[in-house]
Amino acid sequence: MTDNVADPAQIEDALRLSLREEASSAVLVLAVAGEVDLLTAEQLTDAVTAALARQPPVLVIDLTAVTFLGSSGLSVLARAHADGGRDTIVRVVAVEETLAHRAITLTGMDQLLPVFTSTVDALAADRLR
């Protein structure tokens, strides 16, 4: 008999995260790849929490390599915005016509968070503020 519990190794393989600091500023970029769903949202939450703990002026969450963004992932983005507060501006990068971009716009999340189509644009916006 097999159970329907996901193998933890498969969960880790489903989401890849990397955090880098832009050399020209104190902006942090959190690159996310894979599927953001109920099984992987906690990993993303932990990464966002760790990034916000560094108190960067701007945190860019790059979703260009995300293949699925479920409601759990959208909740993480909303919470990131709230937790950033006045100290950290949270920006999202999502390429148009992708599932991530579609989920963000269909739910109105783009009214809460600034959404850019490239990391370059999200970083350039920092210089304009």
N, C-alpha and C positions, 0 to 999 in steps of 0.2 A: 504494500500500500504506500502510495506517495502522498505527501501533503502538499498543499498549494502555497506554502511559504516560500518566498523568493530567496534564492541563495544570496547571502551577503556579498559574495564576490561579484555577482551579476549586478547588484545595486551599485557597488563602487564603480564598475565598468560603465554603467549607464550615465554617469555624470562625472565630468572632469572640470576641475577648477584651478585657476592660477591667478595669483595676485602680483601685480608689479607697480612700482612707483615710477612715474614719469620723471625723467632726469631734470627737465626744465621747470618743474613745479612740484608741489607736494601732492599732486593729484594721484589717487590710487585708481588702478584699473583692475577690476575683477572680471576675468574672462571665464565664461561658462560654456561648456560644450556637452551635448548629449540631451537627454530627456529630463525635464524638470516636472516631476509629478509627485504624488503622495509618497512614493518610496524614496525620492531623492531630495525633496524640499528641505528636510532637516540638514542635509549637508550644505545646501545653499545658505540656509539660515545661519549656520555656524560660521561659514566663510564671510558673510555680510557682517555679522556681529564682530568678528575679529578685525575686519577692515575698519568698521566704524569706531572700534576701541582705539584705533590709532589717531582718531580725530583729524582726518584729512579735510581740507576745505571743500574738496569735491571727490565723490566716489562715483566712478563710471562703471556700471554693470553692463558688460558687453555680452549680448545674447546672440551674436551673429552666427555662432556654431550650435545654437540650440535647435534641436529637431522637433521638440514638443514642449509646450508651456501650458501646463494645466492650472486649475484654479489654486492649487497649493503654491505653485510658483508665483502666481499673481499676488497671492497673500504675502509672500516673502517680500516682493517689491514694494507693496503698500507699507508693510512694517518697516522696511528700510527707510522709506521716505519719512515716516513718523519718527523713527529712532534717530535719524540724522538731525532732525530739528533745525535749529538755527545755526548749529555748528558745522554741519556738513550738507552740502547740496548733493542730492543723489540724481544721477542722470542714467538713462538707459539707452543702449545701442541695440537696435533691431532692424534688420534689413527688410525693406518693403516686400510684400508678397510672400513672406515666410509665415509659418504657423505662429511663431512668437509675436511678430508684428501684428498679425491678424487678431490674436488673443488680446493683446494690449489695446488695440483700437476698438474692437467690438465691445469690450467691457468698459470703455471710457477711462482706462488707466492712463492713457496719454493726456488726459485733462489734469491728472494729479502729478505726474512725473514728466519732465522734459524727455522726449524720445528723439534720438538722432539716428540717421541711417549709416553712420560710420563713426568709428572711434576718433578719427581725425576731426570731424565736425564737433563731436562732444568735447574734445579737448580745446578746440579753437574757441568755442563758446565761453570757456573760462577766461580767456584773455579779453573778451568783450565786456565782461561784467564790471 
